[in-house]
Amino acid sequence: MHKLTSRLDEATLQSIVDEYVAGTTSLQLARRYVSGKATVLTLPHQRGVAVRPKWEHY
């Protein structure tokens, strides 16, 4: 997690969370931002956003 937050600015981190809330999967976000799924899922969790079950897709 630390590497992602140290190389991306706050606006980009919030964009990741916003995209996740809008329905983009953690795998898609991980690929887009060259990160791991677990790291991507930590961002919404830290910001109080519920993480979707892995089988729930939009």
Secondary structure as UniProt FT lines:
FT   HELIX           2..7
FT   HELIX           10..21
FT   TURN            22..23
FT   HELIX           26..32
FT   TURN            33..34
FT   HELIX           37..46
FT   TURN            47..48
FT   TURN            54..55
//
